Amino acid sequence: SAVCSQAVKAAYWPSGRSSAFSASAIDTSYFTHVYYAFVMPDQNTYELVITQPHDQMLLNFTATMHSKHPPVKALLSIGGGGSNRTIFALMVSNSSSRAVFINSTITIARMYGLDGLDLDWEFPQNQEEMDNLGFLFAEWLATLRKEAKDTGRRRLLLTAAVYFSVDILLDGVKRTYRTGSIRRNLDWVSPMCFDYHGSWDTSVTGAHAALYDPNGSNLTTSYGITSWINAGIPPWKVVMGLPLYGRTWQLKDPSIHGIGAPAVGVGPGDGIIVYSDLMDYNVQNNATMSYDGATVSAYSYAGTSWIGYDDATSIIGKIKYGQREKNIRGYFFWALGFDKEWTISKQASDAWVN
């Protein structure tokens, strides 16, 4: 049967930065879906709770996204990189706490006029948590469907941000996402194709969102996206994550400055720098900017400072890979407010051939 799968051009809006970058400042001409990031369930009841100042910001966010020309779908993302993953592990561990959580997410999504819900649990720590996450997705979709049928409203979308590959091997523990549940129950899954290298390894510079690795490492976007598809997720349910920020190192020797060059610590921004700031940094410090075709990434260096990031060329290369070679659904950016005058957002949107 033909699948109605409009391209997804998504981005996360970090509400914590709203004073620096308001929802009204989002140029929706480059996006189809915007995620409000982030909210958390209560650690005792597992109900999703919207505290101040989220209450006013969320109302404003949804109203703003829907009143824009063109309007975009507004989704609520639960979790985030720095969130307490123990809360999720406990919440998914039995059906009654899962039900409390699920029902509260629907109540809140409807209260704030949202179009969908997103889970960003970074990351389940073992296979039992992965299995429980699979149960959560199944029960969540069943409840969403029932609610839509009972109320005559459009079903809320259900998505999840996930590790870049289907297998996670962190802290020596291997675990694998339950792809059967993901395939059956999510509208799409969003592998976070970045942070392959960073301040946790300051010995060498790295392309933190490399599409390929000429040295054969699996820490690449091509490996990650392929792993999801090979595990049975249809390409039209895969949305590739793209970073609007760079990772930085301090070079050991300023004359050796390629990807994989010896390094002795973190560079500008204490190891991480958003795209708009790194563009300014490059200009102010007369940095040399290089494009690396082997990894499909960019980097710049000035003295001992080294920044690895994605520029327009590498983003376009990844989008062509995703669309033409893998036939995926779309892409998302982390995060809104990091771009430099919408340059990357615009070129990404233009590169995706509708």
C-alpha positions, 0 to 999 in steps of 0.5 A, a space after each residue: 500500500 502507498 505510504 503517505 510520508 511527507 518529508 520531515 524537516 524538523 528541528 528541536 527548539 531548546 526552551 531553556 534558551 528562549 530568552 536568547 531565541 524566542 519561538 516567534 523568531 523561528 523561520 518556519 519556511 525551512 521546517 515541517 515539524 518543530 520540537 519543544 525541548 524538553 519536559 520531564 515526568 515527575 520522579 515519584 508519580 511518572 506523570 508528565 508535569 508542566 511547571 512554570 515557566 514551561 506553561 506559558 512558553 508551551 502555550 505560546 510555542 504551539 500558538 506561534 507554530 500554528 499561526 506561522 506562514 507556513 504553519 508547522 507541526 508542534 511536538 513536545 519532546 520529553 527527556 533530553 541529553 542531561 535528563 535523569 534517565 533513572 526516571 525513565 527506567 523506573 517508569 517503563 518497568 511496569 505497565 501501571 506506571 507506563 499507563 500513568 505516564 502515557 495518559 498524562 502525555 496525551 492530556 498535556 498534548 491536548 491541553 496545549 494544542 500539540 500535534 505529537 509527542 517525542 521521547 528522547 531517553 539518552 539512553 536505556 542502560 541495559 537490554 531489560 530497559 530496551 525491552 520495556 521501552 518496546 512495551 511503552 511504545 506499543 501501549 502508547 500508540 494503542 492509547 493514542 489510537 483509542 483517544 483519537 477514535 473516542 474524541 474524533 480528533 486526529 491521532 497525535 504523532 509519536 516519535 523518538 530520538 535514539 542513539 545513532 545506531 540500533 546497537 548501543 555499546 557504552 560503559 561496556 554494556 551492549 543493548 539493542 533497540 526493539 526494532 519490531 516495536 519501533 517499526 510498528 508503533 512510531 511514526 518515525 525514529 530520529 537517530 542522533 547522528 552526532 557526538 561520535 567524538 568530543 571532550 571525552 577523548 582529547 587525544 585527537 581531533 575528530 569529525 563528530 558527525 562524520 558521514 564516513 570514516 576512511 579508517 573504517 570506524 563504525 562511528 559514522 552516520 552512514 553506519 548508523 543509518 544503515 544499521 537502523 534500516 538493516 534492522 528492519 526499520 523502513 527508510 520512510 520511518 528514519 529521520 537523520 539527526 544533523 548538528 548545528 554545532 561543532 566540537 573543539 580541541 586544542 592541537 598539540 602542534 599547530 602545524 599538524 591540523 587535520 582530522 585525527 591530529 594529536 590534541 592535548 585538550 578542549 578548544 574554544 567554548 570548553 569543547 563545544 560551540 554553536 554554529 553561529 558562534 564558530 562562524 564568528 570565531 573563524 572570522 575574528 581569529 582569521 581561521 583556516 577553514 577546510 572541507 574534508 571530503 573523505 568524512 563529509 565534514 568541515 573543520 577550522 583551525 587558528 593557532 592551536 584551536 581546532 573546531 570540527 563541524 558541519 558546513 553547508 557543503 557537508 550538510 548537503 552531502 549528508 542530505 543527498 546521502 539520506 535521500 538518494 542513497 537511503 531513501 529516508 524520510 527526512 532530517 532534524 537539526 539540534 538545535 534551533 537558534 544555533 544557525 547563522 542567519 538560517 544559512 544551513 537551515 535554508 540550504 538543507 531545505 533546498 537540498 531535500 528534493 520534494 
